[in-house]
Amino acid sequence: MSMPPKSSDEYSANEQNGRSAKDQSGFAPAGYGVSMAGIGAYVPKRCITNDDIATLVETSDDWIQTRTGIRTRHVVSGDESVADLAIEAAHQALASAGMQGSEIELIIVASSTPDTIYPAVACQVQTAIGASNAAGFDMALACSGFVYGLVIAQQFLKTGMHKTALVIGADIHSRYTNWHDRNTCILFGDGAGAAILKAELGGEDNILANDLHLDGSKGMELTLFTQAENCPLVEPKTPVNDYVYMNGREVFKFAVGVVPKSIQQVLDRSGLSIEDVDHVVLHQANIRIMQAMSEKLNIPEDRLIVNLDKYGNTSAASIPIALNEAVLNGRVKPGDLLVMCGFGAGLAWGTTIIRWTAVDQRCPQALKDEMQKKQDAMKPLELVSR
């Protein structure tokens, strides 16, 4: 049964109880620090190889791998929906954080390919995980959606309006792909990734700096139109191509031009250099784009997290899917500094720097013990500015 919403007096009392003695003695209350508490991901079971695609268009495994870095991708079948993928990813994130769905207060779903315009995917996730008191909404910003969602959630949490947030990136592009267009059908896969953020009054803020941008003047270089018809009493709407369209050359130039600058911007804002960063998680779009960016910023190859070869371009899901895998295999541990950058349709891009602080509860005990030691050894961050 849903609980009635808290009154403003109840919120005030709860926040007063959470303040330190110093705060209650007349000093201004401490702000809320925000950290990532869990990560999760899910992809459909059906796996499509490059050889499978070669039965649809004139291509080969070698041709695709050389130009994109992709070997396989997962796609939905039957009646699988974006909400199905998002819900599974949410369950994984909750397990990672050791939390129940009822503890989630805000749900943000970044998806450009929902199965229903309404109800929102966030509504479907909310009821599936039992987050009976959660607010939420969907947002459509394609490949940069997950990073935008993290930054938006952080703002809600820093004000104290919510204490926990679930941010999901989920997309199904296989239903919007022209499987006879060799330029696009080789690229996309379906999937969902989710992260849980928590706010602590007076705690350290482990989301260190953000940078968000749009360039709508180039938006038509990467498009996915919705197909709908006008009222029969008025002039018909001009038919549109309802498949993904991408000007690959222009998107490449855009990404390689803006992303390194955005990463440098957040480094400057946080008082860090690229040498301080342990891992860089870029949107998994194309291996050539990722390599060009890493060369511009002198990012060592071993610091770049890449799993594009297994999942293809999963749009808003690509960053959390890659991060989830890196956490589960022990590559990312508490205390590590991560840069995450999404870029794509809009044209839009967003970058954030976080310090990973969580012990993933899904890991084997030996790895959890190692993570716990790393967490216990963490020291306060000393940054020039935030």
C-alpha positions as a Markdown table, in Angstrom:
| # | Residue | x | y | z |
|---|---|---|---|---|
| 1 | Met | 0.0 | 0.0 | 0.0 |
| 2 | Ser | 1.3 | 3.4 | -0.9 |
| 3 | Met | 2.3 | 5.7 | 1.9 |
| 4 | Pro | 0.9 | 9.3 | 1.9 |
| 5 | Pro | 3.4 | 12.0 | 0.8 |
| 6 | Lys | 5.4 | 13.7 | 3.5 |
| 7 | Ser | 4.4 | 17.1 | 4.6 |
| 8 | Ser | 6.9 | 20.0 | 4.5 |
| 9 | Asp | 7.0 | 19.9 | 8.3 |
| 10 | Glu | 7.9 | 16.2 | 8.2 |
| 11 | Tyr | 10.7 | 16.9 | 5.7 |
| 12 | Ser | 12.0 | 19.7 | 7.9 |
| 13 | Ala | 11.9 | 17.5 | 11.0 |
| 14 | Asn | 13.7 | 14.7 | 9.2 |
| 15 | Glu | 16.4 | 17.0 | 7.9 |
| 16 | Gln | 16.9 | 18.6 | 11.3 |
| 17 | Asn | 17.4 | 15.1 | 12.8 |
| 18 | Gly | 20.0 | 14.4 | 10.2 |
| 19 | Arg | 22.1 | 17.5 | 10.9 |
| 20 | Ser | 25.1 | 17.5 | 13.1 |
| 21 | Ala | 25.3 | 19.2 | 16.4 |
| 22 | Lys | 27.2 | 22.0 | 14.8 |
| 23 | Asp | 24.4 | 22.6 | 12.3 |
| 24 | Gln | 21.8 | 22.7 | 15.1 |
| 25 | Ser | 23.8 | 25.3 | 17.0 |
| 26 | Gly | 23.3 | 28.0 | 14.4 |
| 27 | Phe | 25.6 | 27.3 | 11.5 |
| 28 | Ala | 24.1 | 26.9 | 8.0 |
| 29 | Pro | 23.2 | 23.2 | 7.4 |
| 30 | Ala | 25.6 | 21.1 | 5.5 |
| 31 | Gly | 24.8 | 20.3 | 1.9 |
| 32 | Tyr | 24.1 | 16.9 | 0.4 |
| 33 | Gly | 26.9 | 14.9 | -1.1 |
| 34 | Val | 26.0 | 12.5 | -3.9 |
| 35 | Ser | 27.6 | 9.2 | -4.7 |
| 36 | Met | 26.9 | 6.3 | -7.0 |
| 37 | Ala | 25.7 | 3.3 | -4.9 |
| 38 | Gly | 25.2 | 0.6 | -7.5 |
| 39 | Ile | 25.3 | -0.3 | -11.2 |
| 40 | Gly | 23.4 | -2.8 | -13.3 |
| 41 | Ala | 22.8 | -3.9 | -16.9 |
| 42 | Tyr | 20.8 | -6.2 | -19.1 |
| 43 | Val | 20.8 | -7.2 | -22.8 |
| 44 | Pro | 18.4 | -9.5 | -24.7 |
| 45 | Lys | 19.4 | -13.1 | -25.0 |
| 46 | Arg | 19.4 | -13.2 | -28.8 |
| 47 | Cys | 22.8 | -12.5 | -30.2 |
| 48 | Ile | 23.5 | -11.5 | -33.8 |
| 49 | Thr | 27.0 | -12.0 | -35.2 |
| 50 | Asn | 28.6 | -10.2 | -38.1 |
| 51 | Asp | 28.2 | -13.4 | -40.1 |
| 52 | Asp | 24.5 | -13.3 | -39.5 |
| 53 | Ile | 24.4 | -9.7 | -40.9 |
| 54 | Ala | 26.3 | -10.9 | -43.9 |
| 55 | Thr | 23.3 | -12.9 | -44.9 |
| 56 | Leu | 21.3 | -9.7 | -45.1 |
| 57 | Val | 23.7 | -7.3 | -46.8 |
| 58 | Glu | 27.0 | -7.5 | -48.7 |
| 59 | Thr | 29.5 | -7.4 | -45.9 |
| 60 | Ser | 31.8 | -9.6 | -43.8 |
| 61 | Asp | 33.0 | -10.1 | -40.3 |
| 62 | Asp | 36.4 | -8.7 | -41.1 |
| 63 | Trp | 34.9 | -5.6 | -42.9 |
| 64 | Ile | 32.7 | -4.8 | -39.9 |
| 65 | Gln | 35.3 | -5.4 | -37.2 |
| 66 | Thr | 37.9 | -3.3 | -39.1 |
| 67 | Arg | 35.6 | -0.3 | -39.5 |
| 68 | Thr | 33.6 | -0.4 | -36.2 |
| 69 | Gly | 35.3 | -2.8 | -33.7 |
| 70 | Ile | 32.0 | -4.7 | -33.4 |
| 71 | Arg | 31.8 | -8.5 | -33.5 |
| 72 | Thr | 28.3 | -9.2 | -32.0 |
| 73 | Arg | 25.2 | -7.4 | -30.8 |
| 74 | His | 22.1 | -8.4 | -28.9 |
| 75 | Val | 18.6 | -7.6 | -30.2 |
| 76 | Val | 15.1 | -8.0 | -28.8 |
| 77 | Ser | 12.7 | -10.6 | -30.3 |
| 78 | Gly | 9.0 | -11.2 | -30.0 |
| 79 | Asp | 7.3 | -8.8 | -27.6 |
| 80 | Glu | 10.3 | -7.8 | -25.6 |
| 81 | Ser | 10.1 | -4.1 | -24.8 |
| 82 | Val | 12.3 | -1.3 | -23.6 |
| 83 | Ala | 10.6 | -1.5 | -20.3 |
| 84 | Asp | 11.5 | -5.2 | -20.0 |
| 85 | Leu | 15.1 | -4.4 | -20.4 |
| 86 | Ala | 15.0 | -1.4 | -18.1 |
| 87 | Ile | 13.3 | -3.4 | -15.3 |
| 88 | Glu | 16.0 | -6.1 | -15.5 |
| 89 | Ala | 18.8 | -3.5 | -15.4 |
| 90 | Ala | 17.1 | -1.8 | -12.4 |
| 91 | His | 16.9 | -5.1 | -10.5 |
| 92 | Gln | 20.7 | -5.6 | -11.2 |
| 93 | Ala | 21.5 | -2.1 | -9.9 |
| 94 | Leu | 19.4 | -2.7 | -6.8 |
| 95 | Ala | 21.3 | -6.0 | -6.2 |
| 96 | Ser | 24.6 | -4.2 | -6.7 |
| 97 | Ala | 23.7 | -1.6 | -4.1 |
| 98 | Gly | 22.1 | -4.1 | -1.7 |
| 99 | Met | 18.8 | -2.1 | -1.8 |
| 100 | Gln | 15.1 | -2.7 | -2.2 |
| 101 | Gly | 13.0 | -1.0 | -4.8 |
| 102 | Ser | 10.9 | 0.6 | -2.1 |
| 103 | Glu | 14.0 | 2.7 | -1.2 |
| 104 | Ile | 14.1 | 4.5 | -4.6 |
| 105 | Glu | 12.6 | 8.0 | -4.5 |
| 106 | Leu | 13.3 | 9.2 | -8.1 |
| 107 | Ile | 13.4 | 7.3 | -11.4 |
| 108 | Ile | 14.8 | 8.8 | -14.6 |
| 109 | Val | 14.8 | 6.8 | -17.8 |
| 110 | Ala | 16.8 | 7.9 | -20.8 |
| 111 | Ser | 15.3 | 6.3 | -23.9 |
| 112 | Ser | 14.7 | 7.5 | -27.4 |
| 113 | Thr | 12.9 | 4.2 | -28.4 |
| 114 | Pro | 10.1 | 3.6 | -25.9 |
| 115 | Asp | 7.4 | 1.2 | -26.9 |
| 116 | Thr | 4.8 | 3.5 | -25.5 |
| 117 | Ile | 4.8 | 7.3 | -25.5 |
| 118 | Tyr | 2.7 | 7.0 | -22.4 |
| 119 | Pro | 2.8 | 5.5 | -19.9 |
| 120 | Ala | 6.4 | 6.5 | -19.5 |
| 121 | Val | 9.0 | 3.7 | -19.1 |
| 122 | Ala | 9.7 | 5.2 | -15.7 |
| 123 | Cys | 6.1 | 4.4 | -14.6 |
| 124 | Gln | 6.5 | 0.8 | -15.7 |
| 125 | Val | 9.8 | 0.5 | -13.9 |
| 126 | Gln | 8.3 | 2.1 | -10.8 |
| 127 | Thr | 5.6 | -0.5 | -10.4 |
| 128 | Ala | 7.8 | -3.4 | -11.4 |
| 129 | Ile | 10.4 | -2.7 | -8.7 |
| 130 | Gly | 7.9 | -1.7 | -6.0 |
| 131 | Ala | 9.1 | 1.9 | -5.7 |
| 132 | Ser | 5.7 | 3.0 | -4.4 |
| 133 | Asn | 6.7 | 6.5 | -3.4 |
| 134 | Ala | 9.0 | 7.3 | -6.3 |
| 135 | Ala | 8.6 | 10.2 | -8.7 |
| 136 | Gly | 9.9 | 9.9 | -12.2 |
| 137 | Phe | 10.0 | 10.7 | -15.9 |
| 138 | Asp | 11.5 | 9.8 | -19.2 |
| 139 | Met | 13.8 | 11.8 | -21.3 |
| 140 | Ala | 15.0 | 11.4 | -25.0 |
| 141 | Leu | 18.5 | 12.4 | -25.8 |
| 142 | Ala | 19.8 | 9.2 | -27.4 |
| 143 | Cys | 23.5 | 8.4 | -26.8 |
| 144 | Ser | 24.1 | 11.2 | -24.3 |
| 145 | Gly | 20.9 | 10.4 | -22.3 |
| 146 | Phe | 22.5 | 8.4 | -19.5 |
| 147 | Val | 25.0 | 11.1 | -18.6 |
| 148 | Tyr | 22.3 | 13.8 | -18.8 |
| 149 | Gly | 20.2 | 11.6 | -16.5 |
| 150 | Leu | 22.9 | 11.3 | -13.9 |
| 151 | Val | 23.5 | 15.1 | -13.9 |
| 152 | Ile | 19.7 | 15.8 | -13.6 |
| 153 | Ala | 19.4 | 13.3 | -10.7 |
| 154 | Gln | 22.4 | 14.8 | -9.0 |
| 155 | Gln | 20.6 | 18.2 | -8.9 |
| 156 | Phe | 17.5 | 16.7 | -7.3 |
| 157 | Leu | 19.6 | 14.9 | -4.7 |
| 158 | Lys | 21.9 | 17.8 | -3.8 |
| 159 | Thr | 18.8 | 19.9 | -2.9 |
| 160 | Gly | 17.6 | 17.2 | -0.5 |
| 161 | Met | 14.3 | 16.9 | -2.4 |
| 162 | His | 15.1 | 13.2 | -2.9 |
| 163 | Lys | 17.6 | 10.9 | -1.2 |
| 164 | Thr | 17.9 | 8.1 | -3.8 |
| 165 | Ala | 17.6 | 8.0 | -7.5 |
| 166 | Leu | 17.6 | 5.3 | -10.2 |
| 167 | Val | 18.9 | 6.4 | -13.6 |
| 168 | Ile | 18.4 | 4.1 | -16.5 |
| 169 | Gly | 19.6 | 4.2 | -20.1 |
| 170 | Ala | 17.6 | 1.9 | -22.3 |
| 171 | Asp | 17.2 | 1.7 | -26.1 |
| 172 | Ile | 16.0 | -0.7 | -28.7 |
| 173 | His | 17.3 | 0.4 | -32.1 |
| 174 | Ser | 16.9 | -3.0 | -33.8 |
| 175 | Arg | 13.2 | -2.1 | -34.5 |
| 176 | Tyr | 14.2 | 1.2 | -36.1 |
| 177 | Thr | 17.1 | -0.1 | -38.2 |
| 178 | Asn | 17.0 | -0.6 | -41.9 |
| 179 | Trp | 18.5 | -4.1 | -42.0 |
| 180 | His | 19.3 | -3.7 | -45.7 |
| 181 | Asp | 21.4 | -0.6 | -45.2 |
| 182 | Arg | 25.0 | -1.7 | -44.6 |
| 183 | Asn | 26.0 | 1.7 | -43.2 |
| 184 | Thr | 23.7 | 1.5 | -40.2 |
| 185 | Cys | 22.6 | -2.1 | -39.6 |
| 186 | Ile | 26.0 | -3.2 | -38.6 |
| 187 | Leu | 26.2 | -0.7 | -35.7 |
| 188 | Phe | 23.3 | -1.0 | -33.3 |
| 189 | Gly | 22.4 | -3.4 | -30.5 |
| 190 | Asp | 19.7 | -3.3 | -27.8 |
| 191 | Gly | 20.2 | -3.1 | -24.1 |
| 192 | Ala | 19.7 | -1.3 | -20.8 |
| 193 | Gly | 22.0 | 0.0 | -18.0 |
| 194 | Ala | 21.1 | 1.4 | -14.6 |
| 195 | Ala | 22.8 | 3.3 | -11.8 |
| 196 | Ile | 21.6 | 4.2 | -8.3 |
| 197 | Leu | 22.6 | 7.5 | -6.7 |
| 198 | Lys | 22.4 | 8.3 | -3.0 |
| 199 | Ala | 22.6 | 11.6 | -1.2 |
| 200 | Glu | 24.1 | 12.0 | 2.3 |
| 201 | Leu | 23.6 | 15.1 | 4.3 |
| 202 | Gly | 27.1 | 16.5 | 5.0 |
| 203 | Gly | 28.7 | 13.7 | 2.9 |
| 204 | Glu | 31.4 | 14.1 | 0.3 |
| 205 | Asp | 30.2 | 14.8 | -3.2 |
| 206 | Asn | 31.7 | 12.1 | -5.4 |
| 207 | Ile | 30.2 | 13.5 | -8.7 |
| 208 | Leu | 33.0 | 16.0 | -9.2 |
| 209 | Ala | 32.2 | 18.0 | -12.3 |
| 210 | Asn | 29.8 | 18.0 | -15.3 |
| 211 | Asp | 29.6 | 19.5 | -18.8 |
| 212 | Leu | 26.5 | 19.4 | -20.9 |
| 213 | His | 25.9 | 20.8 | -24.4 |
| 214 | Leu | 23.7 | 20.8 | -27.5 |
| 215 | Asp | 24.2 | 21.8 | -31.1 |
| 216 | Gly | 20.8 | 21.6 | -32.7 |
| 217 | Ser | 22.0 | 23.2 | -35.9 |
| 218 | Lys | 23.5 | 19.8 | -36.8 |
| 219 | Gly | 20.7 | 17.7 | -35.5 |
| 220 | Met | 19.6 | 16.4 | -38.9 |
| 221 | Glu | 22.9 | 14.5 | -39.3 |
| 222 | Leu | 21.5 | 11.8 | -37.0 |
| 223 | Thr | 17.8 | 11.3 | -37.0 |
| 224 | Leu | 14.9 | 8.9 | -36.2 |
| 225 | Phe | 11.5 | 10.3 | -37.1 |
| 226 | Thr | 8.2 | 9.1 | -35.6 |
| 227 | Gln | 5.7 | 8.0 | -38.2 |
| 228 | Ala | 2.2 | 9.4 | -37.6 |
| 229 | Glu | -0.6 | 10.7 | -39.8 |
| 230 | Asn | -2.6 | 13.9 | -39.7 |
| 231 | Cys | -6.3 | 14.1 | -39.1 |
| 232 | Pro | -8.1 | 13.0 | -42.3 |
| 233 | Leu | -9.9 | 16.4 | -42.5 |
| 234 | Val | -6.7 | 18.3 | -43.2 |
| 235 | Glu | -3.8 | 18.1 | -45.6 |
| 236 | Pro | -1.7 | 14.9 | -45.3 |
| 237 | Lys | 1.7 | 15.0 | -43.6 |
| 238 | Thr | 4.6 | 14.3 | -45.9 |
| 239 | Pro | 5.8 | 10.7 | -45.3 |
| 240 | Val | 9.2 | 10.4 | -43.6 |
| 241 | Asn | 11.9 | 7.7 | -43.4 |
| 242 | Asp | 11.1 | 6.0 | -40.1 |
| 243 | Tyr | 14.5 | 4.2 | -39.9 |
| 244 | Val | 17.7 | 5.6 | -38.3 |
| 245 | Tyr | 19.5 | 7.9 | -40.6 |
| 246 | Met | 23.1 | 8.8 | -39.9 |
| 247 | Asn | 25.7 | 10.9 | -41.8 |
| 248 | Gly | 28.6 | 8.9 | -40.5 |
| 249 | Arg | 31.3 | 11.3 | -41.7 |
| 250 | Glu | 29.7 | 14.4 | -40.0 |
| 251 | Val | 29.0 | 12.5 | -36.8 |
| 252 | Phe | 32.6 | 11.3 | -36.6 |
| 253 | Lys | 33.9 | 14.9 | -37.1 |
| 254 | Phe | 31.4 | 16.2 | -34.5 |
| 255 | Ala | 32.4 | 13.6 | -31.9 |
| 256 | Val | 36.2 | 13.9 | -32.3 |
| 257 | Gly | 35.9 | 17.7 | -32.3 |
| 258 | Val | 33.7 | 18.3 | -29.2 |
| 259 | Val | 34.3 | 15.3 | -26.8 |
| 260 | Pro | 38.0 | 15.9 | -26.0 |
| 261 | Lys | 37.2 | 19.6 | -25.3 |
| 262 | Ser | 34.3 | 18.5 | -23.0 |
| 263 | Ile | 36.5 | 16.1 | -21.1 |
| 264 | Gln | 39.2 | 18.7 | -20.7 |
| 265 | Gln | 36.5 | 21.1 | -19.4 |
| 266 | Val | 35.5 | 18.8 | -16.6 |
| 267 | Leu | 39.1 | 18.1 | -15.7 |
| 268 | Asp | 39.7 | 21.8 | -15.4 |
| 269 | Arg | 36.6 | 22.3 | -13.3 |
| 270 | Ser | 37.6 | 19.5 | -10.9 |
| 271 | Gly | 41.3 | 20.5 | -10.7 |
| 272 | Leu | 42.4 | 17.2 | -12.2 |
| 273 | Ser | 44.5 | 16.2 | -15.1 |
| 274 | Ile | 44.0 | 13.2 | -17.4 |
| 275 | Glu | 46.8 | 11.5 | -15.5 |
| 276 | Asp | 44.7 | 11.5 | -12.4 |
| 277 | Val | 41.9 | 9.5 | -14.1 |
| 278 | Asp | 41.8 | 5.8 | -13.6 |
| 279 | His | 39.2 | 4.9 | -16.3 |
| 280 | Val | 37.5 | 6.6 | -19.2 |
| 281 | Val | 34.1 | 5.3 | -20.2 |
| 282 | Leu | 33.1 | 6.7 | -23.6 |
| 283 | His | 29.8 | 6.0 | -25.4 |
| 284 | Gln | 30.5 | 2.8 | -27.3 |
| 285 | Ala | 29.8 | 4.1 | -30.8 |
| 286 | Asn | 32.6 | 3.1 | -33.0 |
| 287 | Ile | 36.2 | 2.0 | -32.2 |
| 288 | Arg | 37.7 | 4.5 | -34.6 |
| 289 | Ile | 35.9 | 7.4 | -32.9 |
| 290 | Met | 37.1 | 6.2 | -29.5 |
| 291 | Gln | 40.6 | 5.7 | -30.6 |
| 292 | Ala | 40.7 | 9.2 | -32.2 |
| 293 | Met | 39.5 | 10.7 | -28.9 |
| 294 | Ser | 41.9 | 8.9 | -26.7 |
| 295 | Glu | 44.8 | 9.9 | -29.0 |
| 296 | Lys | 43.8 | 13.6 | -28.7 |
| 297 | Leu | 43.8 | 13.4 | -24.9 |
| 298 | Asn | 46.7 | 11.0 | -24.6 |
| 299 | Ile | 44.6 | 8.5 | -22.7 |
| 300 | Pro | 46.5 | 5.2 | -22.3 |
| 301 | Glu | 44.8 | 2.3 | -23.9 |
| 302 | Asp | 44.6 | 0.4 | -20.6 |
| 303 | Arg | 42.5 | 3.2 | -19.1 |
| 304 | Leu | 39.8 | 3.1 | -21.8 |
| 305 | Ile | 36.9 | 0.8 | -21.0 |
| 306 | Val | 35.7 | -0.8 | -24.2 |
| 307 | Asn | 33.1 | -3.6 | -24.7 |
| 308 | Leu | 31.8 | -2.4 | -28.0 |
| 309 | Asp | 32.9 | -5.6 | -29.6 |
| 310 | Lys | 30.2 | -7.6 | -27.8 |
| 311 | Tyr | 27.2 | -5.3 | -27.7 |
| 312 | Gly | 27.6 | -2.8 | -30.5 |
| 313 | Asn | 26.1 | 0.7 | -30.1 |
| 314 | Thr | 23.4 | 0.5 | -27.5 |
| 315 | Ser | 22.8 | 4.2 | -27.4 |
| 316 | Ala | 21.8 | 5.5 | -23.9 |
| 317 | Ala | 22.6 | 2.1 | -22.4 |
| 318 | Ser | 26.2 | 1.8 | -23.7 |
| 319 | Ile | 28.0 | 3.7 | -20.8 |
| 320 | Pro | 26.3 | 1.8 | -17.9 |
| 321 | Ile | 26.6 | -1.5 | -19.7 |
| 322 | Ala | 30.4 | -0.9 | -20.0 |
| 323 | Leu | 30.7 | 0.3 | -16.4 |
| 324 | Asn | 28.7 | -2.6 | -15.0 |
| 325 | Glu | 31.0 | -5.1 | -16.7 |
| 326 | Ala | 34.1 | -3.3 | -15.5 |
| 327 | Val | 32.8 | -3.3 | -11.9 |
| 328 | Leu | 31.8 | -7.0 | -11.9 |
| 329 | Asn | 35.2 | -8.1 | -13.3 |
| 330 | Gly | 37.0 | -6.1 | -10.6 |
| 331 | Arg | 38.5 | -3.6 | -13.0 |
| 332 | Val | 36.8 | -0.6 | -11.3 |
| 333 | Lys | 37.2 | -0.4 | -7.5 |
| 334 | Pro | 36.3 | 2.1 | -4.8 |
| 335 | Gly | 38.5 | 5.1 | -4.9 |
| 336 | Asp | 38.9 | 5.0 | -8.7 |
| 337 | Leu | 38.2 | 8.2 | -10.7 |
| 338 | Leu | 36.1 | 7.8 | -13.8 |
| 339 | Val | 35.3 | 10.1 | -16.7 |
| 340 | Met | 32.1 | 9.2 | -18.5 |
| 341 | Cys | 31.1 | 10.9 | -21.8 |
| 342 | Gly | 28.1 | 10.4 | -24.0 |
| 343 | Phe | 27.6 | 11.9 | -27.4 |
| 344 | Gly | 25.4 | 11.6 | -30.4 |
| 345 | Ala | 21.9 | 12.5 | -31.7 |
| 346 | Gly | 20.8 | 16.1 | -31.0 |
| 347 | Leu | 23.6 | 16.7 | -31.6 |
| 348 | Ala | 24.3 | 16.5 | -27.9 |
| 349 | Trp | 27.1 | 15.6 | -25.6 |
| 350 | Gly | 27.6 | 15.3 | -21.9 |
| 351 | Thr | 30.6 | 14.5 | -19.6 |
| 352 | Thr | 30.9 | 13.8 | -15.9 |
| 353 | Ile | 33.7 | 12.8 | -13.5 |
| 354 | Ile | 32.9 | 10.6 | -10.6 |
| 355 | Arg | 34.8 | 8.8 | -7.9 |
| 356 | Trp | 33.6 | 5.2 | -7.6 |
| 357 | Thr | 32.8 | 4.4 | -4.0 |
| 358 | Ala | 30.5 | 1.4 | -3.9 |
| 359 | Val | 31.2 | -2.2 | -2.9 |
| 360 | Asp | 29.2 | -4.3 | -5.4 |
| 361 | Gln | 27.1 | -6.8 | -3.5 |
| 362 | Arg | 26.8 | -9.2 | -6.5 |
| 363 | Cys | 30.5 | -9.9 | -6.6 |
| 364 | Pro | 32.2 | -13.0 | -5.1 |
| 365 | Gln | 33.2 | -12.7 | -1.5 |
| 366 | Ala | 36.9 | -12.4 | -2.2 |
| 367 | Leu | 36.3 | -9.5 | -4.6 |
| 368 | Lys | 33.9 | -7.8 | -2.2 |
| 369 | Asp | 36.5 | -8.0 | 0.5 |
| 370 | Glu | 39.1 | -6.4 | -1.8 |
| 371 | Met | 36.5 | -3.7 | -2.7 |
| 372 | Gln | 35.8 | -3.1 | 1.0 |
| 373 | Lys | 39.5 | -2.6 | 1.8 |
| 374 | Lys | 39.7 | -0.1 | -1.0 |
| 375 | Gln | 36.6 | 1.7 | 0.3 |
| 376 | Asp | 38.0 | 1.8 | 3.9 |
| 377 | Ala | 41.3 | 3.2 | 2.6 |
| 378 | Met | 39.6 | 6.1 | 0.6 |
| 379 | Lys | 40.7 | 9.6 | 1.7 |
| 380 | Pro | 38.7 | 12.9 | 1.2 |
| 381 | Leu | 39.1 | 14.4 | -2.2 |
| 382 | Glu | 41.1 | 17.6 | -2.4 |
| 383 | Leu | 40.0 | 19.4 | -5.4 |
| 384 | Val | 40.7 | 23.0 | -6.6 |
| 385 | Ser | 37.0 | 23.5 | -7.4 |
| 386 | Arg | 33.8 | 21.7 | -8.2 |
